[in-house]
Structure formats: structure tokens, C-alpha cells
Amino acid sequence: MGLPRFCPRLLSCTLRTPNVASSLSVSTHLRVPGPVSQLRMASSTPRFAEGEDPQRLGLDTQSLLQQGWALDAEGMAVTKTFHFKSYFKAVSFVNLIASESSSKKHHPTMTVRIGSVDVHWTTHRPRGLTHKDIAMAQHCDNGAGLMGAVETGQGLKCGPSP
Ligand SMILES: C[C@H](O)[C@H](O)[C@H]1CNC2=NC(N)=NC(=O)C2=N1
């Protein structure tokens, strides 16, 4: 098995000044589907659902953002990827969250990979971020600690060992 071959066009992109325009052009070289205008960027402003207390939730949301959570493009969801040393730990984490979701009747979208889990919390009705999303995101952070989550880059990865 040989070394990965570099794409000269991609290399020239990454060597340019790292401003927004160049990172967009790198993304198009990496074949992100759809036009550049549809690229999803994280929002910096949370949008809380009707009936929520933005003052209280605002502080809690800022704490989450400092702990590695991000807002989605519309500011209506919080997302985070948790990394694990084994697939079993990743699935156990999913089950832990699933159990709390069932009891609280509030459910995430989760994508399980061999050594990581993407978690996405939003509220569908009323539409936007609610105290339930914030509480469940905090529960995820606690659960990840219990399951031995590791730093980004330290999780199990698919593919041949080096
Ligand atoms: C009736 C039931 O409790 C509701 O449909 C719940 C189910 N789980 C949910 N989960 C999430 N994430 N958002 C919701 O609005 C939601 N609604």
C-alpha cells in the first residue's frame, strides 16, 4: 500500500492565506455536495423557542459552547461529537442517552461511528432551543465522562493501522 497521493490543486489552495474565501474554495475541492452558498456554517446566536427565558438559557448555552458544543446554522440546535476508544463504548454512550431521552420524552439525533457519536439537540414544537435541549446536552457531557470519552483525535478510527 503506497502513500496517499496529493491533489496539486488542493495543495495550492491550502497554501493560500487562510481566509474565509480560501476555506470555502478548499471545501469545494473536497467535493462538498451542492453550491458554495449552501455550505452550512455554525451560527453564533442561539434562537430560543417561544416561552423560554432567553436570559437564563443564554448563560447555560454559552457554557455549553465553551465545552465544545456548537450551534447549527440557524442557531436552533446544539451539536457535539463525542470520541471513544472502542465501538462498544460509543454504543454504550448512545444507550445511556437513549435511556434518559425515553424518561424525559425528548430525543436527539445521533450518528454512531466506530469511535465517535455525533449528537444533535433541538426542539420541534415549539420550534427552537429549549431548556430540554440544554439539560440533555449537559446530561450528554456527564454521560460522556462516565463512559470514558476521549479528546478529539484520540478516538478509535476505521482503517489500516499505521
Ligand atoms: C409527544 C412527545 O413528547 C413529543 O413529540 C416530543 C418527542 N421528542 C422530542 N424530541 C425533541 N428533540 N424535540 C421535540 O420537540 C420532541 N417532542
The ligand as an SDF file (V2000), in Angstrom:
LIG
                    3D

 17 18  0  0  0  0  0  0  0  0999 V2000
  -45.2250   13.9600   22.3850 C   0  0  0  0  0  0  0  0  0  0  0  0
  -43.7280   13.9310   22.5050 C   0  0  0  0  0  0  0  0  0  0  0  0
  -43.3370   14.1140   23.8310 O   0  0  0  0  0  0  0  0  0  0  0  0
  -43.1140   14.9960   21.6230 C   0  0  0  0  0  0  0  0  0  0  0  0
  -43.4180   14.7000   20.2790 O   0  0  0  0  0  0  0  0  0  0  0  0
  -41.6330   15.1050   21.8240 C   0  0  0  0  0  0  0  0  0  0  0  0
  -40.8870   13.8470   21.5000 C   0  0  0  0  0  0  0  0  0  0  0  0
  -39.4570   14.0770   21.4860 N   0  0  0  0  0  0  0  0  0  0  0  0
  -38.9670   15.2570   21.1120 C   0  0  0  0  0  0  0  0  0  0  0  0
  -37.6680   15.3920   20.9600 N   0  0  0  0  0  0  0  0  0  0  0  0
  -37.1300   16.5270   20.5350 C   0  0  0  0  0  0  0  0  0  0  0  0
  -35.7850   16.6150   20.3860 N   0  0  0  0  0  0  0  0  0  0  0  0
  -37.9100   17.5690   20.2540 N   0  0  0  0  0  0  0  0  0  0  0  0
  -39.2390   17.5520   20.4090 C   0  0  0  0  0  0  0  0  0  0  0  0
  -39.9180   18.5410   20.1540 O   0  0  0  0  0  0  0  0  0  0  0  0
  -39.8250   16.3470   20.8820 C   0  0  0  0  0  0  0  0  0  0  0  0
  -41.1130   16.2170   21.0800 N   0  0  0  0  0  0  0  0  0  0  0  0
  1  2  1  0
  2  3  1  0
  2  4  1  0
  4  5  1  0
  4  6  1  0
  6  7  1  0
  6 17  1  0
  7  8  1  0
  8  9  1  0
  9 10  2  0
  9 16  1  0
 10 11  1  0
 11 12  1  0
 11 13  2  0
 13 14  1  0
 14 15  2  0
 14 16  1  0
 16 17  2  0
M  END
$$$$
